[in-house]
Structure formats: structure tokens, C-alpha cells
């Protein structure tokens, strides 16, 4: 059985990834999000708010059971938030706690626990951290988002180097999925131009039907995970 742990599985790209995985036989998905929106006999839900650090600490071991029949285990850290779109100096300090907790601290804790829980197994093990093109370019109004995704990419590279040095065979990747038609894009299109100079460009992407469908992106990601021989840790979907 091939097991997948997917965060943010209740909507958007996370839900599309879970449904794409379940379309294959011999797969099971453990979805992690606040609410369950998938009904399938091979889907298990773990209700959890990844911005609640105390709840995550108390429940994290439930996400990584001992699967004795596992042929492979994959963690996809997909959940992410853009947070308030506003300039640095014009936001509450709590905003940074929220964005960094969801985008960086929670994925780091989940990856850490995954590596600890499954280090002794002799089956393929993969961690995929969903990143963003904003990790490698400054976007005004997105300071916390850009910084948290950049940190996630570096953490992925460090963790992969460590696993290589240990000879564990565990694969860690960070992938920017491109501009996907999700709820985050709706939030971006509603931003004030005074807080986000690229607002019109993102509205045009929607108007011109240039946003990628989440189900198509999900299929492409899974195909890449299954077939890509690349050793490059950080990738962009338009280059895979």
C-alpha cells in the first residue's frame, strides 16, 4: 500500500492532490486540515488547525502511524496561507506569527516527525514541501509569505543534505506549483493596489483564463514525484 499524508486536504490544491492519489489503486490518504470534505473508503481525516501550535504538538504523532504494509510513504506539506496583504510596518505582529506558523513552523515539525518516525523503514519515503515562486522574488505586500516560503526551501535543502550524508535514501523536495486557481488567488485579486502593486496583473491572469486548474496541477505533481530522476531539491513546475 502506498500511503500519503497531505496537509490542507480540504480544498484547493491539497484536495486535488488527495483526490488524484485516490484515483490510483493501492493508495491511502491521511488528510490533515480543519474540516473533512472528502468521502472515500481509502481516505482518513485528521482534524487539525496548523496555526494552533499547541494542538499540533499534542496531536502530531497521530499523523504518522506505524504502517506495517507500507510500500511507500509520502508527506506533502501543502497547507499554506498568504496572510494579510500589507506592507511591513503596516501590519500587526500577530500576522507574522500566523503566517510563519502555518507556512514554516508546522511543515518543519511535520517533516521532523516524519523523518524520526520512518527513518528505520526500507521503503521509498518522500517529503514534498509545496513552495511558491514568491520564495525567490520580493513581492510587495507579501513579506511574511515570501520569507516563510524562502525559509521552507532552504530547510528542504538542508534536510536533503543531511539525509544524503546519513545515506537514508529519503527524498525531500520543494516545488513551486505555479499560479493555480484556488481561494488564495481570490484573496489576491481583492487586494488594494496601495498594498500590492501587482494587483492588476493577477486580475488579468484570471480574466484571461491563465490560472492553472488545481486538478491538472495535482496530476502533474504526482507524475513528477513518481517519474522524475532529478536530484534537484528545489523546483518550479514550469521547469519539470
Secondary structure, DSSP 4 states (H G I P E B T S, - for coil): -EEEEEESTTSHHHHHHHHHHHTSSSEEEEEEESS-----TTEEEEE--TT-HHHHHHHGGGGS---TT-SEEEEEE----------TTSS-HHHHHHHHIIIIIHHHHHHHHHHHHHTT--SEEEEEEEE-GGGGS--TT-HHHHHHHHHHHHHHHHHHHHHHHHT---EEEEEE--SB-SHHHHHHHTS-TTT-TTHHHHHHHHHTT-SBPHHHHHHHHHHHHHH-----SEEEGGG-
